[in-house]
Amino acid sequence: MPADSHRFLFALTPPPDIARRLHALAPDFPDKMLPERLHMTLAITDDFERVPEGLAPALQHAGGFVFAEAFELTLDRRRGSHRSIALRPAQAIQGLSELHRQLAAGMRRAGVPMRRGWSFGPHVTLAYRKGEPFITPTRPISWQATQFVLIESLVGRTIHRELGRWPLDAPAPLTLFDEIAA
């Protein structure tokens, strides 16, 4: 039996009622995502056969330095690629972009590189498949993103371990300049 591969990712996870609504939009393919595994990846590492010592604590530390406000996340475009079907926002969401930016910066400061070749393209994967690409509007599904999580994924085993959870309602810390101005 081959060794497990470990992948770490920061993600937004929908509340259970929203996850069930998202799940219902996916066609019944063999590789349809379960509601409890639906997520939007914000930042991701490479895969590791063995987890480097200190990696999880470094990522937990990076997550603890995010200061972002909660925001409404609306998914209203269903997009099929050659290998998956996902829901995406039709428009850029400032809070989402800022959250990704802070997590990417936190990973850099922690010395944890982002996955090679990966770029942030906000989406929630609903199912994996082979087929022709398409984009269609869909009835919007929205939720208030109030927290983000750090997940360790055992690749190919459909196992997600939550390693941290942080709120998105924390005000940014005061700086020396803020205190002087007050």
C-alpha positions in Angstrom: 0.0 0.0 0.0 1.5 3.4 -1.0 2.2 6.0 1.7 -0.3 8.7 2.2 0.4 12.1 0.7 -0.3 15.1 3.0 -1.6 18.4 1.7 -2.3 21.5 3.8 -4.8 24.2 2.9 -6.5 27.2 4.3 -10.2 27.2 3.3 -13.6 28.6 3.8 -16.2 26.0 4.6 -19.9 26.6 4.1 -22.4 26.2 7.0 -24.1 22.7 6.9 -27.4 24.0 5.4 -25.5 25.8 2.6 -23.3 22.8 2.0 -26.4 20.6 1.5 -27.7 23.2 -1.1 -24.4 23.3 -2.9 -24.3 19.5 -2.9 -27.7 19.4 -4.5 -26.4 21.4 -7.4 -23.9 18.7 -8.4 -24.7 16.1 -10.9 -24.8 12.6 -9.6 -21.3 11.5 -10.7 -19.3 8.8 -8.9 -16.8 11.5 -7.7 -19.4 13.9 -6.3 -18.1 15.7 -3.2 -19.8 15.0 0.1 -21.4 18.1 1.7 -19.0 18.0 4.7 -16.0 18.1 2.4 -17.1 21.1 0.3 -14.7 24.0 0.7 -13.1 27.0 -1.0 -9.3 26.8 -1.0 -7.7 30.1 -0.1 -4.0 28.9 0.1 -2.4 25.5 -0.4 0.9 23.7 0.0 2.6 21.1 -2.1 1.9 17.5 -1.3 4.3 15.8 1.1 5.0 12.1 1.5 6.3 12.9 5.0 5.1 16.1 6.8 8.1 18.3 7.3 8.8 19.0 11.0 7.3 22.3 12.1 5.1 22.7 9.1 1.7 22.5 10.8 2.7 24.8 13.6 4.1 27.3 11.1 0.8 27.3 9.2 -1.2 27.6 12.5 1.0 30.6 13.4 0.3 32.2 10.0 -3.4 31.7 10.4 -3.3 33.4 13.7 -2.0 36.6 12.2 -5.0 37.2 9.8 -7.1 40.2 10.6 -10.0 40.4 8.2 -13.6 41.2 8.4 -16.5 38.8 7.7 -17.9 39.1 4.2 -20.8 37.8 2.1 -19.7 35.1 -0.3 -22.0 34.6 -3.3 -21.5 31.7 -5.8 -23.6 32.2 -9.0 -21.7 30.6 -11.9 -21.4 26.9 -12.5 -18.3 26.1 -14.5 -17.2 22.8 -15.9 -13.6 22.1 -16.9 -12.3 19.0 -18.6 -12.0 17.4 -15.1 -14.4 19.0 -12.6 -17.6 21.0 -12.0 -17.4 24.0 -9.6 -19.4 27.0 -8.4 -17.7 30.4 -8.7 -18.5 34.0 -7.9 -19.3 36.0 -11.0 -17.7 39.1 -9.5 -14.6 39.7 -7.4 -15.3 39.8 -3.7 -13.0 42.3 -1.9 -13.1 40.5 1.5 -12.2 37.2 -0.2 -9.3 38.7 -2.1 -8.0 40.3 1.1 -8.2 37.1 3.0 -6.3 35.2 0.4 -3.7 38.0 0.2 -3.1 37.9 4.0 -2.9 34.1 4.1 -0.4 34.0 1.2 1.7 36.7 3.0 1.5 34.8 6.3 2.7 31.6 4.6 5.7 33.5 3.0 6.6 35.0 6.4 6.4 31.5 7.9 8.7 30.1 5.2 6.0 27.9 3.8 5.8 28.1 0.0 2.5 28.1 -1.8 1.9 25.0 -4.1 3.9 25.3 -7.3 1.9 26.4 -10.2 -1.2 27.1 -8.1 -3.0 30.4 -8.4 -6.1 31.6 -6.5 -9.3 31.1 -8.5 -12.2 31.2 -6.0 -14.4 28.1 -6.5 -16.1 25.3 -4.6 -15.6 22.0 -6.5 -18.8 20.0 -6.6 -17.7 16.9 -8.5 -14.9 15.5 -10.6 -15.6 14.3 -14.1 -14.4 14.1 -17.7 -16.2 16.3 -20.2 -16.4 19.5 -22.2 -15.9 22.9 -20.6 -19.0 25.1 -20.0 -20.0 28.1 -17.9 -23.6 28.7 -16.9 -25.3 31.1 -14.5 -27.1 29.5 -11.6 -29.3 30.7 -8.8 -27.0 32.5 -6.4 -26.1 30.8 -3.2 -24.7 33.1 -0.5 -23.4 32.8 3.0 -21.7 35.1 5.5 -18.0 33.9 5.7 -17.3 34.4 9.4 -14.3 32.0 9.8 -11.6 30.1 7.9 -9.9 26.8 8.7 -6.6 25.0 8.2 -7.0 21.5 6.9 -4.6 18.6 6.5 -5.9 16.5 3.7 -4.8 12.9 3.2 -4.7 12.9 -0.5 -6.8 10.2 -2.2 -8.3 9.0 1.1 -11.1 11.6 1.5 -9.9 12.4 4.9 -9.7 16.0 6.1 -8.3 16.9 9.6 -9.0 20.3 10.9 -5.9 21.8 12.5 -7.2 25.3 13.3 -10.2 27.7 13.0 -10.0 31.5 13.1 -12.8 34.1 13.1 -13.2 36.8 10.4 -14.4 39.5 12.7 -11.2 40.5 14.4 -10.2 44.2 14.0 -6.7 44.8 12.8 -4.2 45.4 15.6 -3.3 49.0 16.4 0.1 50.1 15.3 2.3 52.7 16.9 1.1 55.2 14.3 -2.6 54.5 15.1 -2.0 55.1 18.8 -0.2 58.4 18.1 -3.0 59.6 15.8 -5.7 58.8 18.4 
